[in-house]
Amino acid sequence: MKNQSSARAGYDTFLWYREAAERGNPYAQFNLALVYKKGQDVARDEVRAFYWMLKAAQQGLAFAQNHLGVMYYNGRGVASNDKEAVRWFRAAALQGEVSAQQNLGQMYKKGRGVARNDETAVSWFYRASEQGVASAQTLLGEAYVHGTGVRRNYPLALAWFRKAALQNDASAQLNLGLMYKHGHGVARNEAQALAWFKQAAAQECAVAQRLVGVAYAEGQGVPADPLRAYAWLVRAAEQEDADAQFNLGIMLANGKGVERDDELAFTWYRRAAESGHMLAQYNLGGMYARGRGVARDDQRALEWYRMAAEQGAPNAQFNVGVMYANGHGVAKDEARAVAWYRCAAEQGDASAQNNLGVMYANGLGVERDEEVAVSWYGKAAEQGHALAQFNLGGMYGSGRGVARDDQKSCMWLTLAAEAAELAAASNRKNAELDLTPQAREVATASAQHWRAAHATRARPV
């Protein structure tokens, strides 16, 4: 009986709104539009909602004008029309309607229905922010952080984020945490950053949940706690945060803080990869290539490596090159291998530089050019790539692509041998036989000098 009474009262209210709306009452027209829009006590009807919202807006009701702008923006009850949305947002904004001011700012920021103008966007965000709208304050803070429409100013960004964060705006809390994490406008403080991330995470902000997980994983602002890290990353990953999914894949594949589980790692890598995450695509290719968590499949490995390679990942480009060079998962194609090696090599990938040198030295997929081979070997060797050092030593020792120089040959072979390139040790002994004792000393000194100059560089395998 209570539900029936409530339903009857709701329908009576609808009838009252309709009668008053038909007499021209703008507030009744607005409320009647909301009833139709929500399907409250009557069948939902967005076309009628638009009709009555337009009636109210045409009488100058600011909040009806803002709602009408939203309906035009989203194409609800009427065909989508950004210019009409701007028109009605502006009408409401000039009357001081705060939501319309923020919406109009967004239209200028996005360049929808009006030419993009970051300065005008900021001016409207500022008007809404001054009236205490947290979401507008966050947008204004972001403008100050990135210097869009206004000169970059971290202290002002921090101030606006703080105003919005104290109103429990999750985006502002996230941004405020990032300011503390990176020391922008405030002294760097990982603990304070984590505190704000947690507040945003509690409101189901996926990015904040991931950052809390990373903080626990790496001990940033809190003692490291792998289990808590995993729990927070799962929460973010289940909201389709690709970076969280990728991080979970790493934890599970390496058994980092949790029990190693290749199959579950594969699942998270795949979810992230399918959303376009470059590094997840690369790692997923590796899972297929090695048969970890899934049956080995060179064709699928190549597919995922190529996706990451096309996004510019140099390690993926190198692997695609290797697969074409060796005919793994695809017909052997040395010319394509050269093309992919070049993509990675030009980004500084030492392994690709070495392999590209091999292709030029042997005329594989490209016209033989020993001088170019020496150039690529040299780039990789300078990065500490042991095989490239061995190859470069061989070129100097035989005078291929470069004037023969037994001292330089001995130096590069020495460095390669120290990096556990086994063939280099034998070749170095042969090279030393051709040197005088003085020349051997010079070669040894050159190797020591190179090591000292490159002491901080990691040596790629």
VEXMAR-457865 format. One record per residue: x, y, z of N, C-alpha, C in turn; residue in three letters. Coordinates in pm, whole numbers, plus 32768, in hexadecimal, padded with zeros to 4 digits. Layout:
REM VEXMAR-457865
XYZXYZXYZala;...
***
This chain:
REM VEXMAR-457865
80537F8880008000800080008057807D8000met;80C780798049811E80ED8051815A810C7FC9lys;818380A07F7F81BD80B57EFB815780EC7E9Aasn;80DC80BB7EA3807380EC7E4C8057817E7E68gln;805881A47EE8804082307F0D80AF82887ED8ser;812982567EE3819C82A37EB4819482B67E1Dser;8172824B7DD6816782547D4580F982B67D1Eala;808782B17D678019830C7D498041839C7D5Farg;808B83B37DCC80B8843B7DEA8118846C7D7Eala;816F84137D4E81CD84397CE68185845C7C65gly;811F840F7C4480D6842A7BC9808684AC7BD6tyr;805284C57C4E800A85437C64806885BA7C52asp;80E485AA7C82814786157C708162862B7BDCthr;816F85BD7B91818485C87B00811286157ABEphe;809585F57AE68023863A7AAB802686CF7ACDleu;804F86EE7B478057877C7B6F80BF87C37B1Btrp;813787857B0A81A087C17AB6816C87D77A29tyr;8126877379F480F9877E7968809487EE7957arg;803787F879B47FD3886279AB801588EB79B5glu;807388FA7A1680B7897B7A288112899979B1ala;81518932797B81AA89457907815B8974788Fala;80E5893A787B809289617809805E89EF7817glu;80578A20789380308AAC78AA80A68B0B7899arg;81218AD1788481958B26786981F28B3C78E0gly;81DF8AF3794D82378B0379C182C08AC579A2asn;832E8B13799C83B08ADD797483E88A7779D6pro;83CE8A887A5784018A287AB983B989A27AABtyr;833889A77A9082EE892B7A79831D88E879F9ala;833889387993836B8901791583F188BA792Cgln;844888FA797B84CA88BD799A84B7883A79E5phe;8463883C7A4C844E87C37A9C840A87567A4Casn;83AF877B79F5836D871979A183D386D87942leu;842E872A790F849786F578B984ED868E7905ala;850D86AC7984855C864F79D4851085CD79ECleu;848B85D77A02843A855F7A1884408504799Dval;842F85407926843784F178AB84C584BB7894tyr;8526850D78B585B284E6789E85D9846F78F4lys;85AB846D797185CF840379CE856F838B79C9lys;84F883A0798A84948336798C845D83237A17gly;844783927A59841C83907AE58384839A7AECgln;8344832A7B1082B283217B1C826983227A96asp;82B383327A28827A832779A282E282E2794Aval;82B782B678D4831582767879838182DB784Fala;83FB82AD784C8469830478248456832F7793arg;846783B2777B845083E776F484AD845E76E2asp;8520844776A2858484B27695855A851D7631glu;850784F875D084D8855C7570847D85C175B7val;84238590760B83CC85EB7657841E863976BEarg;848485F576F684DB863B7755851D86B37710ala;854D869D7697858C870A764C85268779762Fphe;84AF87537609844787B675E7842E8816765Btyr;841B87DD76D283FA883177458476887C7779trp;84EE883E776A856988847794857F88FE773Amet;856288EF76BA856F8960765D850F89CF7683leu;849489AB76A684318A0F76CF84658A5F7747lys;84998A1877AA84CB8A5C782285458AB17802ala;859D8A7D77AF86188AC6778C85F78B467740ala;85958B3D76E8856E8BB2769885348C2176EFgln;85078BFE776784D58C6377C485448C99781Fgln;85C18C6E780386338CA9784B865B8C6178CAgly;86268BEA78E2864A8BA0795C86D78B67794Bleu;87378B96799B87C38B77798587E18AE27990ala;87AD8AA279FA87D08A147A07878D89C0799Cphe;871D89EE796386E089A878F1873789BB7875ala;876E8A32786587C68A4C77F4884289F277FAgln;887989E0787188EE8987788088C988F7785Fasn;885688C978948829884078768811882F77E0his;87DB889677A287C0888F77128845888276C5leu;88AA88CD76F2892E88C376B48965883676BEgly;895187F877328981876F77468938870F76E8val;88B6872576D5886986CD767D889886DA75EDmet;88B5875575C288EC8768753B897887287531tyr;89C7873575998A4F86FF75998A4D8668758Btyr;89F4862675D689EF859475D8898E85587572asn;894085AF752E88DF857B74CF8870852D7512gly;883D8563758087D2852175CB874F856A75B2arg;86F28527756A86708563754B867685BF74D2gly;86EE85D1749C8702862974298786860173E9val;8797862073698815860073268887864E7367ala;88FA860D7377896E865073B3899386CB7363ser;89AC873A73A989CC87B873678A23880C73C6asn;8AA6880A73AD8B02885074088AED88E77408asp;8ACC892073958AB889B1738F8A4089DC73E3lys;89D5898C73DD896089AA74318982899574C4glu;89D3893174E189FD891B756C8A47899475A0ala;8AA589C8754F8AF08A4075778A928AB5758Dval;8A338AC6753189D58B37753C898C8B3675C1arg;895B8AC075EA890D8AB9766489668ABC76E1trp;89DC8A7E76D98A398A8977498A5C8B1C7762phe;8A748B6676F58A998BF377038A278C447742arg;89AC8C2B771489398C74774B892F8C5F77E1ala;89438BE3780D893A8BC5789D89B48BFC78E7ala;8A2A8BED78AB8AA58C1A78EC8AA48CAF7906ala;8A6F8CFC78A88A6A8D8E78B98A098DB77928leu;89B38D5B794E895A8D7479C089998D467A43gln;8A158D107A398A5A8CE67AB38A448C557AD8gly;8A088C047A8089F08B777A9E8A768B2C7A99glu;8AA28AF87B0B8B2B8AC77B178B468A4C7AC2val;8AE889F07ABA8AFE89797A688B0D899E79D6ser;8ABF8A0079AB8AC98A2E79208B4E8A727906ala;8B818ABB796A8C038AFB795A8C708A927946gln;8C6B8A2A79958CCD89BE79848CBA897878FDgln;8C3C895D78D88C22891A78598C4F896D77E2asn;8C3A89F077E98C648A48777D8CFD8A487774leu;8D3F8A4877E78DD18A4077E98E0189C077A6gly;8DBE895277C18DE388D277848DD388D676EBgln;8D6A891B76BC8D568924762B8DC9897075EAmet;8DF689DB762B8E688A2775F68EE989D47600tyr;8EF78988766A8F6F8936767D8F7788C97612lys;8F04888E75F18F01882075908EF188507500lys;8EC988D074F08EB0890174698E3488C3742Cgly;8DCD88B0747C8D4F8877744B8CE588E37443arg;8CB288F973C98C4B895D73B58C8089EA73B2gly;8D0289F873C68D438A7A73CA8DD88A6373B3val;8E1D8AC7737E8EAD8AB773698EF38AA273EFala;8F508A4673F38F978A2A74708FE08AA7749Farg;8FD18AC2752090118B38755A902A8B1C75EEasn;90A78AF7760E90C88AD1769790BA8B4676F8asp;90D88BC176C990CD8C357720903C8C4C7749glu;8FDF8C4476E88F528C5677088F208BE67761thr;8F4F8B6C77488F288AFB779D8F4E8B17782Eala;8FCA8B4678438FF88B6378CB8FA38BCE790Cval;8F7C8C3378BE8F2C8CA078F88EA78C6D792Cser;8E6A8C0E78E58DEB8BD679158E008B77798Atrp;8E6D8B2A79878E8B8AD479F98EA08B2A7A76phe;8EE08B9C7A638EFC8BF47AD58E7A8C287B13tyr;8E1A8C4E7ABE8D9A8C817AF38D548C167B46arg;8D538B9C7B148D128B307B608D608B0F7BDEala;8DE58B147BD48E3A8AF57C488E258B597CB8ser;8E158BD77C948DFF8C3F7CF88D7B8C2A7D43glu;8D208BDF7D068CA18BC17D498CA88B3D7D94gln;8D218B027D9B8D368A8D7DEF8D1C8A077DAEgly;8D138A017D298CFA89817CE58D7B89317CE0val;8D7E88C07D248DF888727D328E2E88407CACala;8DD6880E7C558E0487DA7BD58E4288487B7Fser;8E0D88C27B878E4689327B3D8ECD895A7B79ala;8ED789537BFD8F5789717C3F8FC2890E7C13gln;8F9B88917C038FFB882C7BD39027884C7B45thr;8FC988707AEF8FEA88947A659045890E7A60leu;902D896D7AB8908189E47ABE910D89BF7AEDleu;911589687B50919789397B7F91E588F37B12gly;91A088A07AC291E2885A7A55921688BC79ECglu;91CB892879D491F9898E7975927A89CE79A6ala;928289EA7A2792FD8A247A5F937189C17A5Dtyr;935589407A7093BF88DB7A6D93FC88D179E2val;93A688CD797D93D588B578F493F0893578A6his;93C989A778E093DE8A24789993878A30781Egly;930B8A01782592AE8A0B77B4924D8A7E77CEthr;92598AE7777D92018B5A778B922D8BBB77F5gly;92988B99783A92CC8BEE78A6935D8BC678BCval;93AB8C2078F294378BFE790C94408B937978arg;949A8B33796294A88AC779C494CD8B007A4Carg;94868AD17AB1949D8B047B3994798A957B9Casn;94DF8A4D7BCB94C689DD7C2694878A067CABtyr;94B48A747CEA94748A997D6993DE8AB57D5Apro;93B58AF97CED93278B127CD992DC8A8F7CBCleu;931B8A387C6D92DD89B67C5392C8896C7CD7ala;932E896D7D2B9325892A7DAD92B389627DFFleu;92A389E77DFE923A8A277E4D91AF89FF7E1Dala;919B89FC7D9A911789D77D6590FB89427D7Btrp;916088EE7D68914C885F7D82912688497E15phe;916888927E6E914C88807EFC90BC88A87F1Darg;908C89177EE2900189417EFA8F9F88D47ED0lys;8FB9889A7E598F5E88337E278F6E87B17E75ala;8FE9878E7E99900187127EE28FBC87137F6Aala;8FBB87867FAA8F7A8791802C8EE287868021leu;8EB087937FA58E22877B7F8C8E0B86EA7F5Fgln;8E75869A7F6A8E70860B7F4C8E6685ED7EB7asn;8E9D86457E648EA2862B7DD58F1685CB7DB9asp;8EF685547D848F5B84EC7D728FC985157D11ala;8FA485587CA4900985837C42906A85E67C80ser;9036863F7CD4908D86A07D1690E986597D79ala;90B585F87DC1910885AD7E1F917885647DD7gln;915785297D6491BC84E67D12922785497CE6leu;91FB85BB7CB1925A86217C8192AF865A7CF1asn;9271866C7D6592BC86A07DD79326863C7E01leu;930485BD7DFF936685557E1E93DB85587DBCgly;93BD856D7D3D942685747CD7948185ED7CEDleu;9447865D7D1D949886D47D3994FE86B57DA7met;94D086717E0F952B864C7E7C959085E37E4Etyr;956585867DFA95BE851C7DCD963185547D7Alys;961385B67D26967A85ED7CCC96B8866E7CFEhis;9687869F7D7196C0871A7DA796A187947D53gly;9628879C7D1F95FF880E7CCE95B388737D25his;95F288E57D4095B1894C7D9095B589327E25gly;95F788C47E4B95FE889D7ED79673883D7EE6val;96A988347F5F971887D67F7496E987477F59ala;973C86FA7F16971886727EF6970186227F77arg;969285D97F7A966D85907FF3961C85157FCAasn;965D84A27FC6961A84277F9B95AA83FE7FFAglu;95BE8414807C955783EE80DD94D9844280CAala;94EB84C580B49479851D809F943484FA801Bgln;948484DA7FB6944B84B17F3593F384367F48ala;942683D47F9293DB83597FA7935983747FF2leu;935C83D1805092E383F1809D927484248041ala;9299847B7FE1923484AE7F84920A84437F20trp;926983F17EF4924583847E9991DE83287EDAphe;91F2830C7F5C919682B27FA2910982ED7FA8lys;90FF83717FBB907B83AF7FC1903483A17F3Bgln;907F83B87ECF904383A97E4A902483167E2Dala;907C82BD7E589069822E7E418FEB81FB7E87ala;8FCF82327EFC8F5882087F478ED9822C7EFCala;8EE3828C7E9F8E7082B27E4C8E7282677DC6gln;8EC081FB7DBF8EC881A37D4A8F0A81E77CD3glu;8F6482457CEC8FB5827E7C82902082177C5Dcys;901781DF7BE5906F81707BBF910281997BBBala;911E820E7B8791AA823B7B8091E582487C0Cval;9196827F7C6891C5828D7CF291DB82057D32ala;918181A77D17919181207D4E921380E17D1Bgln;922F80F67C9B92AC80C17C65932581017CA6arg;932081857CBA939181CB7CF793A681A17D88leu;933881837DD09345814E7E58938980C57E51val;936080737DF1939E7FF07DE094337FFA7DC3gly;945780577D6B94E5806A7D4A9532809A7DC5val;94F580F37E14953781257E8D955580B27EEDala;94F680587F01950D7FE57F5995727F847F1Ctyr;95707F777E9995CD7F1B7E58965D7F4A7E63ala;96717FCE7E5896F880057E559720804C7ED6glu;96C8804A7F3A96EA80897FB996F6811F7FADgly;969A815F7F68969D81F07F56963D82317FB9gln;9675826E8021962482B1808695E5825380E9gly;960881D380E195D0816D8139962A80F3812Fval;963580A3819B96858028818E964F7FCF8120pro;96A87F9180D5967F7F39806796267EC9809Cala;95B97EAF8055955B7E46807D95227E0A7FFCasp;95627DA17FC795387D687F4794A67D3B7F43pro;94747D057FB193EA7CD47FB193877D477FA4leu;93A27DB57FEB934A7E2A7FDC93597E657F50arg;93D27E657F1F93EA7E977E9793947E487E34ala;93997DC57E42934D7D6F7DE792B77D8B7DF2tyr;92867D9A7E6D91F67DB07E8291C97E337E41ala;92187E9D7E4E91F37F1E7E1391FC7F197D7Btrp;92617ED77D49926F7ECC7CB891FB7E7D7C7Bleu;91CD7E177CC1915B7DCA7C9090DF7E237C88val;90C97E777CED90557ED07CEB90597F2D7C72arg;90CF7F627C5690DD7FBB7BE290D07F6D7B60ala;910D7EF77B5C910B7EA67AE2907F7E7B7ABEala;902E7E5E7B218FA47E347B078F507EA67AD0glu;8F817F227AE08F3F7F957AA28F7D7FB47A1Agln;8FC97F5479E590087F5D796190777FC6795Aglu;90BB7FDE79C99132803279C591A37FDE798Aasp;91CE80007911922E7FAC78C892B57FA7790Eala;92E18017794893628016798D935E7FBA7A06asp;92EE7FB77A4E92E17F5C7AC092E27ECB7A90ala;929E7EB07A23929D7E2879EC932B7DFD79C5gln;93757E59798893FF7E3C796294557E2179DDphe;94467E747A4594947E607ABF94747DDC7B02asn;93F57DB57B0093D07D337B3794147CC37AE9leu;94177CD17A65945A7C6D7A1394EC7C5E7A39gly;95307CCF7A5295BD7CCB7A7A95CE7C857B00ile;95797CA97B6295847C6C7BE795727BD37BDEmet;950E7BA97B9294EF7B1A7B8A95567ACE7B36leu;95877B0D7ACC95E87AC97A76966F7AB77ABBala;96907B177B1297127B137B56970A7ADD7BE4asn;968E7AC07C12967F7A957C9D96AE7AFF7CFDgly;96937B7D7CDB96C17BEE7D2B965A7C107D97lys;96707BDD7E0F96157BFA7E7E959C7BA07E82gly;95867B547E1995177AF67E14954B7A757DD4val;94FE7A0B7DE29528798D7DA6952679987D0Eglu;958E79687CCE9595796F7C3C952279217BFEarg;94E2795F7B9C947079207B58947179507AC8asp;94AF79027A7094BE792B79E494387938799Dasp;93DA78DE79BD935878E47979930C7962799Eglu;930E79887A1E92CA7A027A4793137A7E7A13leu;93987A777A1193E67AE579D793BF7AF87945ala;93B57A8A78FD938C7A91787193037AD47862phe;92A67AB178BB921F7AEA78B492227B8178C4thr;926E7BB3792792747C44793D92BE7C8A78CDtrp;932B7C4F789E93727C8A782B93137C9877B4tyr;92C47C2E779C926B7C2F772892017C9D7735arg;91C87CAD77AC91637D1577BE919E7D9F77A5arg;92167DB677D692577E3777C0927D7E48772Dala;92B07DDC76F292DB7DE1766692667DFE7609ala;91F47DC27626917F7DD575D1914A7E6375D5glu;916D7EAC763F91457F39764791B07F95760Dser;921B7F5A75D592807FA9759192FD7FC775E1gly;930E7F89765693837FA476A993FF7F6B7665his;945C7FC1763F94CF7F9975EE95267F327633met;954D7F4A76AF95A77EEE76F395627E6A7713leu;94E07E6E772B94967DF2774094937DA076BFala;94857DE3764E94887D9D75CE950F7D5975BAgln;957A7DA175DD95FF7D6775D0960F7CED762Ctyr;95E67CFA76AA95F37C8B7709959A7C1576E2asn;95257C3476AC94CC7BC97680950C7B7C760Cleu;954D7BC475B295977B82754796017B26757Fgly;96447B5375E996AA7B01762996707A837667gly;95F77A8D769F95B77A1776DB959A79AF766Fmet;956779DE75FC954D7981758D95CF79477556tyr;9638799C754E96B7796E751396F979047569ala;96E8790D75ED972A78B0764896CD7844767Carg;964C784E765A95EC77EA768B95D777F4771Fgly;95D1786E775495BA788377E4952978AD77FBarg;94E0785B78459454787B786293F7785D77F0gly;942F7832777F93E078147709943777BB76AEval;93F7776E76569445771A75FB949A7772759Fala;951377477585956C7795752F952C77A674A5arg;95357820747294F7783F73F0954378B573B4asp;959E7897735895F17901731D959E796672CDasp;95347936728D94E179937240949E79F9729Agln;946579CB730A94267A287368948F7A8373A8arg;95047A4A73C495717A9C73FC95917B0E739Dala;959E7AEE731D95BE7B5572BA95507BBE72B2leu;94D27B9272B994627BF172B2946C7C597321glu;94867C2B739C948A7C88740C950A7CDB740Btrp;957A7C9E73E695F47CEC73D895E07D5C7372tyr;959E7D3A7303958C7D9D729995347E1072C9arg;94CC7DF1731794757E5B734B94C57EBD73A1met;951A7E8673F7956E7EDD744A95D57F2673F5ala;96097EE17390966D7F1F733796327F9472ECala;95B67F8572BF95757FF072749556806972CBglu;955480547350954680C573AC95CD810273CEgln;963A80C9739B96BD810473AD971580C37415gly;96EF804F744A9742800C74B097BE7FD1746Dala;98368002748C98AD7FD1744698CC7F3E7461pro;98B27F0E74DC98CD7E8074F7986F7E2674A6asn;97F47E53749397967E07744097C07E0C73ADala;97ED7E807380981C7E8C72F698927E2D72DDgln;98EC7E25733F995D7DC87333992C7D397328phe;98CC7D13737F989C7C89737C98547C6872F9asn;98087CC772C597C77CB1724498327C9A71D9val;989C7CEB71DF990A7CD8718299487C4D718Cgly;995E7C1F720699977B99721C993D7B2E71E0val;98BA7B3D71F3985D7AD671C398587AD3712Bmet;985F7B4670EB98657B49705898EC7B127027tyr;99567B33706E99DB7B05704499E77A6C704Cala;99A17A3070AC99AE79A070C3993579507094asn;98CD799670629856794F70359809790E70A5gly;97FE7952711697B2791E71889726795A7188his;96C27907716F96387937716F9613797F70EFgly;966F7985708F965779CD701396BF799E6FAEval;96A179AF6F2E9704798A6EC8978079E26ED8ala;97F479A66EC9987179F06ED898777A636E75lys;98997AD96EA8989D7B516E5399087BAE6E8Aasp;99817BA26E5399F27BEF6E8999E47C846E70glu;99A37CAB6E0599907D3A6DEA99377D796E56ala;98CD7D326E7D98777D656EE898C17D646F6Darg;99137CFF6F8099637CF96FFB99BA7D767004ala;99FB7D9A6F959A4F7E136F9499FD7E8E6FB6val;99847E976F7D992F7F0D6F96990D7F1B702Aala;98EB7EA9706A98C77EAF70F899437EC6714Ftrp;99B47E8771299A2F7EA271759A507F37716Ftyr;9A3C7F7370F99A5E800170EB9A0580597144arg;99858037714A992A808471A1995B80857231cys;9983800F726199B2800472EC9A3B804172FCala;9A92802A729A9B1C805E72A29B1F80F572A7ala;9AC7813572599AC481C772589A90820072DAglu;9A4E81AC732B9A2481D673B19A8D81B4741Agln;9AFE817D73EE9B6C8162744B9B6F80D77483gly;9B1F807A744E9B207FF174819BA27FAD7456asp;9BF77F8974B69C7C7F5474969C767ECE744Fala;9C1B7E7774769C117DF574359BE97E0573A3ser;9B8D7E6173899B647E7A72FF9BD67EB772AFala;9C227F1072ED9C947F4D72A99CF97EE17281gln;9D137E8372DC9D707E1772BE9D3B7DC0724Casn;9CBB7D9A72559C837D4371ED9C7D7D897166asn;9C627E0D71699C627E5870EC9CEF7E5970B0leu;9D537E6371069DDD7E5970D89DF87DD47096gly;9DC47D6870D29DD67CE270999D977CDB700Eval;9D217D146FFF9CDC7D0E6F7E9D2C7D586F13met;9D637DCE6F359DB47E196ED59E397DD26EB9tyr;9E747D986F1F9EF67D556F0D9EEB7CDD6EB1ala;9E767C9C6EB29E667C216E649E097C306DECasn;9DD57CAB6DD79D7C7CC06D659CFC7C716D71gly;9CC07C6F6DE79C437C266E009BCE7C886E03leu;9B797C826D9E9B057CDA6D999B267D686D72gly;9BA57D826D589BD37E086D349C567DF86CE8val;9C787E596C959CF67E516C4D9D6C7E536CAFglu;9DCB7DFC6C999E3C7DF16CF49E877E776CFBarg;9EA47EA26D759EEB7F216D899F347F176E0Easp;9FB57EF56E09A0007EDC6E83A01A7F5B6ED3glu;A0227FCD6E91A035804B6EDA9FBA806A6F30glu;9F4480556EF69EC9806A6F439EC180046FB4val;9EED7F896F9A9EEE7F2270029F447F4F7077ala;9FBD7F837059A0167FB370C39FD480237113val;9F8D807B70CE9F4980EA71129EE380B77177ser;9E918055714E9E2B802071A99E697FCD7218trp;9ED07F7E71F89F167F3572629F4E7F9872C9tyr;9F84800772989FC0806A72F29F5B80A67351gly;9EE480C5731D9E7B810073729E54809F73E2lys;9E45801F73BE9E207FBB74229E937FA07482ala;9F0D7F99744C9F827F7D74A09F957FEA7508ala;9F7C806774E39F8B80D675419F2680CF75B3glu;9EBA8084759D9E56807176079E797FF8765Fgln;9EEA7FB5763F9F127F42768F9EDB7EBF7660gly;9EA77EB975E59E707E3D75B09EE47DDF758Dhis;9EF17D7275D59F657D1B75C99F757CDF753Dala;9F087CB075019F127C73747E9F3B7CDA7415leu;9F087D5574249F2F7DBF73C79FC37DE173D9ala;9FF37DE07455A0827DF8746DA0D67D8B742Agln;A0A87D107434A0ED7CA173F3A0EF7CB5735Bphe;A07A7CD87324A0717CEB7294A0C67D617265asn;A0C57DCC72B4A1147E417290A1AA7E207295leu;A1CF7DD572FDA25B7DA97306A2847D59728Dgly;A22A7D04725EA2477CB471E8A2577D09716Cgly;A2067D73715EA2107DCA70EAA2967E1570EAmet;A2BD7E457160A33F7E8A7169A3B27E27714Etyr;A3A47DAD717FA40E7D4B716FA4227D1E70DFgly;A3B47D217092A3BD7CF37007A3BE7D686FA3ser;A3AD7DE36FD8A3AB7E566F7EA3317E586F25gly;A2BF7E286F58A2437E2A6F0AA1F17EA46F2Earg;A1DA7EFB6ECCA1897F736EE3A1D17FDF6F2Egly;A2507FC66F52A29E80266F9FA33180006F8Eval;A38880636F9CA41880446F91A43F7FE16FFEala;A48E7F7D6FDBA4B67F1A703DA5007F5D70B0arg;A4DC7F35712AA51B7F7071A0A51C7F03720Basp;A58D7EBF721AA5957E4F7277A5857E7A7308asp;A5AF7EF47328A5A07F2473B1A50C7F3773D3gln;A4C17F777379A4327F8A7393A3EA7F037392lys;A4167EAB733AA3DB7E257338A3ED7DE273BFser;A4677DE873F3A4857DAA7473A4357DEA74E4cys;A4287E7074DFA3DC7EB67547A34A7E85754Amet;A3077E8374D5A27A7E5C74D1A2687DC974F3trp;A2C47D7574C9A2BA7CE774EBA2D07CD17581leu;A3287D2475BCA33D7D1C764EA2BD7D3E7699thr;A27D7DAA766FA2007DD376B0A1947D6A769Eleu;A18C7D307626A1287CC8760DA1437C4D7663ala;A1C27C277670A1E67BB276C0A1C17BC77751ala;A1D77C407785A1B57C5F7811A11F7C587829glu;A0D27C6E77BEA03F7C6877CBA00B7BDC77AEala;A0677B7877B2A0427AEA77A4A01D7AC47717ala;A04F7B0C76B4A0407AE17629A0B17A7E760Fglu;A09279FB7614A0F679927619A154799175A1leu;A11D79A5752AA17279A074B3A1D77A1174B3ala;A1B67A7E74F9A2107AF274FAA2937AD2753Fala;A2917A7D75A6A30C7A5D75EFA3717A1A7593ala;A34379BC7543A39C797774E5A3D079D6747Bser;A3767A287445A39E7A8773DDA3FF7AF07412asn;A3EA7B167492A4447B7974CDA4D27B4174D4arg;A4DE7AC274FAA5647A877502A5A87A887479lys;A55B7A6B7412A5947A6F738BA5BD7AFB7364asn;A5697B5D738BA5887BE8736AA6067C1673B2ala;A6177BE8742EA68C7C12747CA70E7BDF743Fglu;A7067B6D73F7A77F7B3573BBA7B87B927350leu;A7617BE37315A78D7C3E72ABA7BD7CC472E2asp;A7B97CD47367A7DD7D5573A3A8647D4C73EAleu;A8A87DBC73EBA9227DC6743CA8F87DD674CDthr;A9527DBE752BA92F7DD175B9A8FA7E5E75D3pro;A9387EC37593A90B7F4D75A6A87C7F5F7571gln;A8617F2474FEA7DC7F3074C3A7747EEB751Aala;A79A7E777556A73D7E3375AFA71D7E897629arg;A7837ECF765AA76C7F2876CDA70D7F9976A8glu;A71F7FCF7630A6C6803B7603A637800775F7val;A6277F8F75BEA5A27F5575AFA5617F3D7637ala;A5AF7F0B7697A57B7EF3771DA5537F767760thr;A5A97FDC7751A58C805F778BA50F809C774Dala;A4FE808976C9A48780BE7685A409807B76BAser;A4117FF876D2A39D7FB0770AA37C7FE37795ala;A3E47FFB77E8A3CF802F786FA39180BA786Bgln;A3C2810C780FA38D81937801A2FA818E77D8his;A2D88134777BA24D8128774DA1F480FD77C2trp;A224809C780FA1D5806D7882A1BB80DD78E4arg;A222812E7900A212819B7960A1AD8200792Eala;A1B2821C78ABA15682817872A0C6824E786Aala;A0B581CB7867A03181917858A005814278D3his;A04081627945A029811379BF9F98811379E9ala;9F50818079D09EC581897A009E61814E799Fthr;9E8F812379289E3280ED78C59E1C805878DAarg;9D9E803078D09D807FA178D59DA97F62784Fala;9DD47EE878549DFE7EA577D99D8F7E4777AAarg;9D4F7E6B773A9CE37E1377089D1C7D8C76DBpro;9CCA7D2776EB9CF17CA176BC9CBF7C92762Eval;
***
